[in-house]
């Protein structure tokens, strides 16, 4: 039987004719079968999951067939599943290993007021995690909407209580529950709706520890003023 690429389903002969000798020689032998080099490159160009560990600037991509973890000889802490909403649309749902816990998930909508709010919440929480030695991951997963990306934040299970306190306090600071951030999506506004960040009073009323409240207030003031 002629060997074929498990993605494009071209035979080795056709792959060489189409892309050159290196396309076959630089391919990968996986448990599922052979993956040609052009398909491997495409698999990581628009990956279902993009993962950032702690404050790292360079992410690891998780594709349908290979991942940066696999290429580096590591086991990926995440996997994914396609969840359809109809015949054409849907999103990738992130799965995680037992050592992690999800403490935040939301969708980033381009050109919507919530985008700025989520950026502030993201920056406050991550800096607080860094200062309190919380190990965390940010996972961005694709959807069928090019203007929408899902973001999940996972932390080590041992720090779940602290992580949740930081997230919930940061939410209060940026007015996460303001109805403005959940409207104007299906029917866009003719102009942006007004909103405020930096809700000090709401932070003081949370059930978090005084240390977490003070930390979020200090970081939040710095982030919002930038």
Secondary structure, DSSP 8 states (H G I E B T S, - for coil): ---BBTTT--BHHHHHHHH-HHHHHT-EE-SS-EE-HHHHHHHHHS-SEEEEETT-SS-EEE-SS-BHHHHTT---SEEEEEEESSSS-EEEEEEE-TTEEEEEEEEEETTSHHHHHHHHHHHHHHHHHHHTT--EEEEEEEBSSTTEEEEEEEEEGGGHHHHHHHHHHHHHHTTTT-GGGGSSSSS--SS--------HHHHHTSSS-HHHHHHHHHHHHHHHH-
